[in-house]
Amino acid sequence: MKYILVTGGVISGIGKGIIASSIGTILKSCGLRVTAIKIDPYINIDAGTFSPYEHGEVFVLNDGGEVDLDLGNYERFLDINLYKDNNITTGKIYQHVINKERHGDYLGKTVQVVPHITDAVQEWVMNQAKVPVDDDREEPEICVIEASMEPFSFPFQLGGTIGDIEGMPFVEAFRQFQFKAKRENFCNIHVSLVPQPNATGEQKTKPTQNSVRALRGLGLSPDLIVCRSAKPIEMAVKEKISMFCHVEPEQVIFIHDVSSTYRVPILLEEQGIIKYFKQRLNLPIDDQPSDLLMKWKKMACRYERLLKVCSIALVGKYTKLSDCYASVFKALEHSALAINYKLDLMYIDSTELERSTEAENSVKYHQAWQKLCKADGILVPGGFGIRGTEGKLQAISWARTKKKPFLGVCLGMQLAVVEFARNCLNWKDANSTEFDPGTKTPVVINMPEHNHGDMGGTMRLGKRRTVFKTENSVLRKLYGGGMFVEERHRHRYEVNPELTHCFEEKGLKFVGHDTEGNRMEIIELENHPYFVGVQFHPEFSSRPMKPSPPYLGLLLAATGTLNAYLQDGCKLSPR
């Protein structure tokens, strides 16, 4: 097993996840089996109870793991399916060690950070690196490791940022691990920032020098230094970093801001990273990548040449940070790229569509509605809590009555049912028990197994099967016409099955159920260009070259090409 540790410097959010994903993509293009591990230093067992404004979206895996959004990058880039144990947190490690101590595994010994916590980190990494993540179920050959930590005192990072108190056990663990794995099996890539102040216009290397010096002070020495910058870095800067950081010039890689993340693996490959890895890790590969990276190159070039634009309004309540809907954005982008359109995603804060905003700030209210009205399609994603729900209901009503293509995901589907009940069935007090526990018309109810006392890990999570109940379903055709689909879930509430016959009589069809037929999974509205709701989260399984069918359907309907696509046997035009 070969291990590649991605560390980072100067600031957090520098793009280590994309760099790690891109490195994995390049190695996979060379015919190697690649897996990935993300380490987060927080005490939380998982990311399930985070506000999206803390760490971005909560990404859900097939096994129900609620993890950091970077695992979404790994899955999309590498086209693999990871597990909850591919996301290591301080909480998981300490819980593991404490459980062993209670069991008596350390009987007679004093349990300490070194060696017990550091040994646990190393054992976890070595065990999880062997778990198959590809469809062929073969053991991986390369493990890319990225750890994320918030800055404390040192100007460098292990994955995210290093130097904080809670992250130091991980630093020590990998200092030891490099010797356990041996040099020919362990490589450290350090991602650092090269700032360019506007006052001088000069690219500064001192932050990178200090970062590498501090990293070495803790016992880790970078084999490659990846320099992030706004503009391409000059050769003199590369030579300076090489000289002061004690690496050869070819061990300094430049990644400047580019039009899309699809371009990053190509920039790495162009600077000889395949040849370097072949020599440094003694890999049995050719110097040139396979057809996979050629497909990435074609995709990146095609993305940059797109001229036709499709605008989608994303109506949510976490719109101030795009990472809150990272997978939704990627799923839309994958679908737009598949039909040769450039995506114009307009984020609309759902509270700004409400009447209360009109009274408080009419300009903001009318601007939000103007964006909604000019959109080619409307998307209401998942979420929790009552704030902004009335605005989402307004957007759904607009999409239904004006026959705008609409996709509701999780909460978006539930609210589509509430809106239909209020305005088409005339059940004016219809609501979800999440927002009004005492509602007289509970069209969305709590799951029977939901534990009100606990928040973490108590939802319906992970990959579940949805069975189609009719052949005359748009989504069934988009999925390829099969009897069922398997998608990832993350919810506590669902449509009340006792009332579904009332909706179906008025044209809102529940075309997909769970395997027992009790949970409503997919809705479709008759006599509408595209009005679809799904209880699951299809965005989590979308890939750049395999777009998610519900999102693809939205883009096709928004561009007026859905009927032609269905009549053509659901075949995309050659790319």
N, C-alpha and C positions, 0 to 999 in steps of 0.2 A: 504494500500500500504506500502510495506517495501522498504527502500532505503539503498543501500550499496555504500558509497563514497570511492573511491580508491584514496589515496594520495600517493605521492612518495618522496623519499629523496636522498640526496647526489648528484646525477647526473640525467640528462634527458636521455631518451633512455634506461631506466633500464628494460623495459619489462612490464610496467603497463598495456598496452593494452592486452597483452597475459594473464596476471594475471586476469584482469577484465573479459576477455572472458572465461577463464577457470572456474572462480567462477560461472559465469552465466551458463556454461555447466553443472556443478555439480548440481546446484539448479534445472535446467531443468530436469536433470536425476532423480530427486526426485519427479517429477510430477508437478512442479510449472511452471507457465507461466512467462517468463522473458523478459524484454526489457532492452535497454541500451541507455545511453546518453553520448556524448563526448563534453567537453567544451574546446574551444580554445580561448586564450586571444587576438588574433590579431584583428585589426580594420577591416580587410577584411570582407565583408558580407559572402563570402564562399571561398572555396579553388580553385575555377575555374581558377584564373589568376596566380596561383603560378607556378614557375619553379619547375620541379620534384626534382631538387637538393635542394630546400628549405625545403620541407616537405615530400618528396617521391611522390608516385603517387597520382593523383586526383581520388578518388573513386566516381563512379556515382551510384545513387540509382534509384529505379523504378520511383519515381516522378520527376526525373531530377535533384535532388540535387547533387551538386558537393562538396564533403565533404572530411574530413581527412581519411587517409587510415585505421585508427583504426576501423572505422565503418565497413570496409571490414572484419576485424578480428571478430567483433561481429556477423556479418551476417553468416560468414562461420562456426564459432564455434557453434552458437545457432540455425542455420538454420532458420533465421527469415528475414523479409524484413522491413528495417527501412525507415524513412522519413527524408527529409532535416532538419526538425525542431528537429531531434534527435542529430544534430550537432549545438551547440550553440557557437556563436562567440561574442566577445565584440562589433563588428560592428552591429550584429543583435540586441543585447540588447539595445545599445544606439539609434539605428534607431527606434526601437519599442517605447522607452520612448519619444524620440523627436517627433515622430508622434502623440503620445497621448497629448504631451504638445501643439503642434500646433492645435490639435483638440479641445483643451480647457478642457481636462480631469482634469488638475491640476489647474484650474482657481483660481487665487488669491494666489497660493502657489509658493514658491521658489523651483524649481526642483533641487535635489541634488543627489549625489551618494548614500548617506544614508538618507532617506529610499527608494528613488524611484528606483534607479538602482538595489539595493539588493533585493527589493521586486519583481522587474520584473524578476530577475533570479529565485527566488523561485517559482513564479507563473508559469513561463515557464516550469520548471522542473516538477511541480505537474501536469500541464495540459498534457504535452507530455508523462509522465509516464503512463497515462491512455489509450493511443492510442494503439489499437490492432496491433500486429506485426506478429502473427501466422496465419496460414491458417484458423483456426477455428474462427477467428475474435472476440475472447473473450478478455476482459480487462486483462492486465498483473497483476501479484501479486507482483513481485519483479522488482525493477529498479536499475541497476548497473550504477553508474555515475563515469566517469573518466574525469578529466580536465587536459589540457596540457598547460604549461607555461614555458617560457625560464627563466633560472636562473638570478637573479639580485643581491640579497644581503644575503638572508637567506638560510641556508643549508638544505632546504627541499622543497617539491613540492606538489602542489595540482593536482594530476593526473600526469602532465608532470613535471614541477618544479614550486615551489611556491616562493613568495617573490618579484617578479617583480612588478613594479608600476602598470601596467595595469591589473594584476591579483588580486590585493588586494580586489576589490569589490566582487569577487567570494569567497574569503576566508571569508569575513565578512558575505556574504549571507548564507554560509553553517554553520557558527558559530551560526547564528540566527535560521537557518532551523532545526538544531538538536533538538531544544526545541519545535519548532512548530510541528514537526513530532512526538515527544516524543521518549524517550529512547528505548522502545520496538520495534520501527519501524525504527530506524536509527542506522547504524553501520559504523564505519570508519576503513578501512584497509589501513595500511601504508606500502608501499613497499620501502625497503631501501637496500643499497649496503653494503656488508661486504667484503672489499678489503683484499687481501693477498699479500703484497709486496714480491717480489722475494728475497730481501736482507735477510729477517728474516724468511719467510715462515709462519708467524703467522697471523691468521685471526683477523682483527682489528674491534673492536666494537665501538670505539669512534665516527666515523662519524654517525652511527645510533643513538647513545645516543644524540649527538648534534642536529640531525635532529628531533627527537621526542621532545626534550626540546623546540626547536623553534616552533614546531607545537603546542605544548601545550600553548606556550606564546601567540598565536593568538586565543586560545579558542577552538581548536579541539584536542581531546584526542583519540589516536588509541585504538581500541578494539582488533585488530590483527596486528602483525608486521610480514610481509613477507620478509625474508632476502634472497637477491640474492647474489650468489657467484659463482666463477668458479668451485670450488670443494665442495663436501658435507661438511657441517658445523659440527664442533665437539660439543658434548654435553656441554662441559664447556663454550663454546661461547654462546650457547643458554641460559644457566643459568645466565651468566653475563648480557646478554641483558635483560632477564626477571627481574633481580634485579634492574638494573639502569634505566629501562624504565617503571617500575611500572606496569608490567603485569605478569600474571601467566605463567609458562613455557609452558603450552599447548597453550598459545596465541602467541607463537613465532613459525613461520612456516619457513621451509627451502626450497628454490628452487635453486638448483645448475644447471649449464649448462648441458643440456641433448641433446640427439641425434636428437630429433624432438620436436616441440611444442605440438604434440599429447600426449606427456608424462606428460605435466604440470598438467592437471586436475587430473591425476592419483596420482601424488606426493601430491597434495593438499588433495585428498580424503584419502590417506594412513595416513595422519597426523591428522585425526579426524575433518576435517573442517565441515563435515555434522552435526556431533553431536553438534559442537559448535554453528553453525547457528540455529539449532533446538532449543537450549536452549536460546541463546541470543536474537533471534527475535521471539521466540514463534511460530515456524513454524509447521504446521500440516503434518509432514513428518516422514518416518521411518529413522532409523539410517543408513540403507544401501541404496545405490543407486539402480536404476532400471536397466533394460537391456541396456539402452542407454549408460551408462558409461562402461558396460561390452563390448559393441561394440567398444568403444574408446580404451579400454585396448587391445582387440584383434587387432585393427588397429595399435596401437603403437608397439605391439610385432611383427606384420607382417612386418611393415616398417623397423624394426631393423634387420630382418632376410633376407631381400631381397638380392639376389646374382647376378641375371642377371641385366645388365646395358644398358640403352638406352641413347644415347647422342643427345641432341638437341642444335643447334646453334641459339641463340637469337641475331639477327642483329639489333641493335638500336643505338641511339646516347646518351643515358643517362646511359651507362653501368658502370660508375665508382661508382654508388650507387645502390645496388640491390633493395632498397625500391622503386626505380623509376618504377620498373616492378613487384611489390609485388604480385598483383593479377594474372599476367601472370605466374609467377613462381609457385604460389599455384595451378593454374588450370592445369599446366603441371604435378606438383607433384601428384595431385589428380588422374589424368589420368594414370600416371605411376604406382601408387599404386594399382589402380583398375585392372591392368593387370599383377600385381606382378613383376614389374620392378623397379629398382632403377634409379632415374633420375640423369643424368649428364648434367647439364645446363651450356653451354659455352657462356659467354657474349662476343660478338664481337662488338667493336666500328665500325660502318659502314664507318666512314671516313678512317679507316685503310685499307679498301678494295679498295680504290680509287687510281688511277694512280698518283695523286699528292703526296700521302704518299710514294709510291714506289720511287719517285725522292728525297724526303726529308729524308726518313728513311726506307730503303729497308728491314731491319731486321724485323721491326714492320709489314710492309706490308706482307711479306712472312709468318710470324707467324700467322697473322689473316687469311690468305688464307689456311694455313695448318689446322687450327681449323675448318674452314668451310668445307673443303674437307673431313675430317674424321668424320663429324657429320652424324648421322643416319637420321636426319630431320632438316629442317630449318624453323624458325619462324621470320617474320618481323612484329613487333607490331605497335600500333598507335603512333602518334607523330605530331608535328607541325614544320614548318620552313624548309628551303631548305638545311641546313647543313646536310651532310651525306646521302642525297638522292641518289646520284650517286653510292655510295657504296651499298646501299640497292638494287638498280636496278641491280647491278652486281651479288649480291647474289641471287636475284630472277631469273635472266637469267641462272645462274648455276643450280639452282633447276629445272628449266623447261627443260633445254637441257640435263642434266645428269639424269633426272627422279628421283630426290631426293624428298621425301615427303616434302610438303611445305604448310604452313598456313600463310596467310596474313590477318592481322586484321586492319580494318579502313584504315589508311594511307598505310599499307602493301598491302591491296587489291587494292587501287587506283594505287600504283606503279606497281603492277602486270599487271594492264591494260595498263599503260604507256609503260612498257617493252614489252608487247605483240604487242602493236601498232608499236613500233619502229623496232622490230626485226622480226615480223611475217607478219605485214601488210605493212612494209617498209615505215611507216610514220616517217621519221627520226626526224622531229621537233615536234612530239607529246609530249605533256606535260600537267601538271596541271596548271590552272590559278593561283593557290596559289604560284607557283614558277616562272611562266612566264605569267603575265597578258596579254601580247600581242601575245601569241603563235598562229600560224596559224591553228594548229590542237589541239584544246582544248578537250582532251579526258576526263579530269576531270575538272568540273566547279564549280563555287560558287553556293550555294543554293540561290534561289530567295529571301528567307526571311531573309538572313544574313544581319545584320546591320554593316556596315564597321566602323561606328563611335564608337560603344561600343564593348568591349571585353568580359566582364563578363556576363554569362548567355545567350548569343546570339546564341549558337549552337543548333543543334538538339539534345535534351537531354532526357534521360530517356527511359523507356520501350515502345517499339513500335512493331507493328505486322509486320512480314515478311511472305508473302504468297508464297508457292512453286508453280512454273509454270509447273513442270513436275514430273512424278512419278519416272523417271529414274535419280535420284539424290542421290549421295552418302550421302550428308549431310541430306537429308530428311530421309533416312533409319536410319542414326545414331540418329536422333531426334525421332525415333519411328514411322515414316511413316505418321504423321499427315499432315493436309492441310496447317498448318501454325505454326510458332514459335513466341514467344515474348521474345525479348532480349533488353538490354540497349544500347543506342546510345550516342555518343559524337563526333560530327564532324560538320564542316562548308562546306566541299566540297564533291562532289559526282560525280559518273560517268555520262558523258554526254549521256542522253538517245537517242539522235538523231543518234548516231554512233554505237549503240550496234549491229545492224544487220550485220555490217562489221566484227565484232569480232566473232559472232556466225557462220558465214559462214566458218571461219577458225578453228572452234573447241573450242573457248572460250565461254562457255555457261553461260548466266545470268539466273540461275535456281530459284532465289528468288527475288521478287520485294516487294515494299510496297503495301498497300491495294489499292492504286489508280493505281498501275502499272507504275508509273513514276520514282521511285527511284530504282536503282539497288542495291540489298542487298547481293546477294551471287553469286560468280562465281565458276565454275568448268571447268577444262581443260580435254578434251577428250584424251584418250590413254595415261594416266599418272597415276602412282600408287596412288597419292594423291596430287593434286594441287588445293587448295581451298582458296578462299578469302571471307571474310565477312566484311560488312560495320559496323556492330554492334560490341560490345565488350562482347563476351560470357564469358570471364574470370570473370566478375563481379558477375555472378550467379552460378559459380562453387562451389560445396560443397565437403568436404572430402569424403562423402559416396555417392555423386551424381555428378560425374565428368561432365564437360562441353563437349557435343558431338563433336564440332569441334576440341577441344584439344585432346579428346580421339581418334578421327580419326587419328590425326597426329601421336600419339604414337603407335597406332595399325599399321599404314602404316610403320612407322620407324622400327618396330620390325618384319615386314613381316607377320603380323597376321590379317590384315584388311579383306581380302577376306574370310577367315575362320570365322571371327566374323560375317560378313554380311550373310554368308550362314547358319550360326547357329541361325539366327533370332535375332542377336544383343544381345546375352546373354553372360554375363561375367561368367567365371568359378567360382565355389564356393570358398569362401575365408576362 
